[in-house]
Amino acid sequence: MQIKICLYGFGNVGREFARVLAAKGPYLKARHRIDAKVFAIVTSTGGVVEPRGFSERELSERSRLAHLSSQEGFREGDPEDLSKWILPWIDGAGPTVIVDATWSDLDTGEPGLSRLLKATAMGCHIVTLSKAPLVADFYGLVEAARRHSVQLKFSGATAAGLPTIDTIRVSLAGAEVQSIEGILNSTTNYILTAMSDEGLSYEDALQRTRAMGLAESDPERDVTGIDTACKVLILANAAMNARKRLSDVRITGITGITRRQIATWAMEGRSVKLVGKAALVGDDVRIEVAPAPLPHRDFFAQVREDAKAVRFTTDLFGELVMAGGAGGLTAAAGSALRDLVNLAELFRHRQGGR
Ligand SMILES: NC(=O)c1ccc[n+]([C@@H]2O[C@H](COP(=O)([O-])OP(=O)(O)OC[C@H]3O[C@@H](n4cnc5c(N)ncnc54)[C@H](OP(=O)(O)O)[C@@H]3O)[C@@H](O)[C@H]2O)c1
């Protein structure tokens, strides 16, 4: 089966996705009978298209070259003109998928939200690495996908290398998820570990994550807890039907934590972690992000450096805890690949196994 991909965003994540897709092409064909080809790559000022789909070699080369706008075949144009970048590849023979690796505004979800809604109306499936459209209007996107019979996948927006949403949807199917707790942000976990173990100040620890390439050039969303809040909010809406918005989440980040506080907690036998939590309280779901000083015997207290972890509490299966999964760009790109494979398998199943 051929999957036709329109890749939106050719920055850190988009390029890595192109590189990984090119490298894994033969494996996808042999193992999954999937020929996943990129037909368009779109950035903020225009894009490149290839009506036969880019070969693995060309895709790999483009992922290494300079900015897309200076690459061969680049055409200036409005990225939101989907009739140009997406519509030509929709033919019903196999799934056409938009892979969204761009930034959008967290309050409005734009420009990604409108783009994804329009894509669903064209019959295009969605794989999004961008959290903002899901944060701004999760239920609008779910409803649009349902109405137009397309799939909406977002494992790259909910902790990427650590499988969260797929675990809930497949492995915990049938169970009521009563709470979700997670260490969901690598940068903050690394900072807190370095402050605890090495006695670094907050500023020095933050500087280290920047030097390691772990923190974004603007790590504001990480250290203020907003990134964790977005992830736990998406999971709570998806798994607990929380019907919440980002403004409903009580958020405390790690910027106010001092070495002295950490030393006091250490003397009490506790390690501090930034934990996002969604819990059923009566008919409501309460969502909160805050630094939690945890006893050393707590599993989360052992999750160190850039690792992530999640704990689900359910009625049927009790408590399930998972930790690990690579962080960084390759895992983010890999999540989009995972979504594509799962999407294709479901598409094939619905077509009667072809
Ligand atoms: N970094 C990670 O580890 C990670 C992990 C999971 C998810 N994510 C998410 O992935 C997304 C991209 O992150 P990144 O680090 O790759 O960002 P980035 O390096 O800044 O790249 C963003 C790309 O999006 C393009 N873009 C901006 N506005 C656009 C528009 N209206 N239409 C089409 N393209 C547009 C930019 O175009 P120009 O090149 O023209 O500027 C650029 O190519 C973010 O939502 C982020 O939260 C990142």
The ligand as a Tripos MOL2 file, in Angstrom:
@<TRIPOS>MOLECULE
LIG
   48    52     1     0     0
SMALL
NO_CHARGES

@<TRIPOS>ATOM
      1 N1         11.9220   19.1870   19.2060 N.am      1 LIG1
      2 C1         11.3770   18.0760   19.6460 C.2       1 LIG1
      3 O1         12.0310   17.1800   20.2000 O.2       1 LIG1
      4 C2          9.9010   17.8670   19.4490 C.ar      1 LIG1
      5 C3          9.3120   16.6800   19.8760 C.ar      1 LIG1
      6 C4          7.9660   16.4540   19.6440 C.ar      1 LIG1
      7 C5          7.2190   17.4430   19.0110 C.ar      1 LIG1
      8 N2          7.8180   18.6140   18.6330 N.ar      1 LIG1
      9 C6          6.9920   19.6130   17.9620 C.3       1 LIG1
     10 O2          7.3430   19.6790   16.5730 O.3       1 LIG1
     11 C7          7.0330   20.9730   16.0520 C.3       1 LIG1
     12 C8          8.2170   21.5300   15.2580 C.3       1 LIG1
     13 O3          9.3350   21.6970   16.1070 O.3       1 LIG1
     14 P1         10.7710   22.0460   15.4870 P.3       1 LIG1
     15 O4         11.7290   22.0230   16.6080 O.co2     1 LIG1
     16 O5         11.0210   21.1910   14.2830 O.co2     1 LIG1
     17 O6         10.5160   23.5630   15.0080 O.3       1 LIG1
     18 P2         11.4020   24.4150   13.9790 P.3       1 LIG1
     19 O7         12.7770   23.8550   13.8660 O.co2     1 LIG1
     20 O8         11.2200   25.8260   14.3790 O.co2     1 LIG1
     21 O9         10.6870   24.1810   12.5670 O.3       1 LIG1
     22 C9          9.3820   24.6230   12.3090 C.3       1 LIG1
     23 C10         9.0750   24.4560   10.8370 C.3       1 LIG1
     24 O10         7.7100   24.8080   10.6270 O.3       1 LIG1
     25 C11         7.6400   25.6600    9.4850 C.3       1 LIG1
     26 N3          6.4500   26.5250    9.5540 N.ar      1 LIG1
     27 C12         6.2040   27.5600   10.3670 C.ar      1 LIG1
     28 N4          4.9900   28.0950   10.1050 N.ar      1 LIG1
     29 C13         4.4680   27.3470    9.0900 C.ar      1 LIG1
     30 C14         3.2520   27.3820    8.3610 C.ar      1 LIG1
     31 N5          2.3000   28.2770    8.6060 N.pl3     1 LIG1
     32 N6          3.0640   26.4620    7.3930 N.ar      1 LIG1
     33 C15         3.9990   25.5470    7.1030 C.ar      1 LIG1
     34 N7          5.1730   25.4660    7.7650 N.ar      1 LIG1
     35 C16         5.3990   26.3530    8.7410 C.ar      1 LIG1
     36 C17         8.9160   26.4570    9.5430 C.3       1 LIG1
     37 O11         9.1320   27.0420    8.2820 O.3       1 LIG1
     38 P3         10.4110   27.9600    7.9680 P.3       1 LIG1
     39 O12        11.5040   26.9470    7.7810 O.co2     1 LIG1
     40 O13        10.0570   28.6690    6.7270 O.co2     1 LIG1
     41 O14        10.5910   28.8390    9.1500 O.co2     1 LIG1
     42 C18         9.8990   25.3430    9.9070 C.3       1 LIG1
     43 O15        10.2900   24.6280    8.7630 O.3       1 LIG1
     44 C19         6.6040   21.8280   17.2560 C.3       1 LIG1
     45 O16         5.2070   21.8850   17.3270 O.3       1 LIG1
     46 C20         7.1640   21.0420   18.4540 C.3       1 LIG1
     47 O17         6.4140   21.2290   19.6420 O.3       1 LIG1
     48 C21         9.1280   18.8350   18.8200 C.ar      1 LIG1
@<TRIPOS>BOND
     1     1     2 1
     2     2     3 2
     3     2     4 1
     4     4     5 ar
     5     4    48 ar
     6     5     6 ar
     7     6     7 ar
     8     7     8 ar
     9     8     9 1
    10     8    48 ar
    11     9    10 1
    12     9    46 1
    13    10    11 1
    14    11    12 1
    15    11    44 1
    16    12    13 1
    17    13    14 1
    18    14    15 2
    19    14    16 1
    20    14    17 1
    21    17    18 1
    22    18    19 2
    23    18    20 1
    24    18    21 1
    25    21    22 1
    26    22    23 1
    27    23    24 1
    28    23    42 1
    29    24    25 1
    30    25    26 1
    31    25    36 1
    32    26    27 ar
    33    26    35 ar
    34    27    28 ar
    35    28    29 ar
    36    29    30 ar
    37    29    35 ar
    38    30    31 1
    39    30    32 ar
    40    32    33 ar
    41    33    34 ar
    42    34    35 ar
    43    36    37 1
    44    36    42 1
    45    37    38 1
    46    38    39 2
    47    38    40 1
    48    38    41 1
    49    42    43 1
    50    44    45 1
    51    44    46 1
    52    46    47 1
@<TRIPOS>SUBSTRUCTURE
     1 LIG1         1 GROUP 0 **** ****
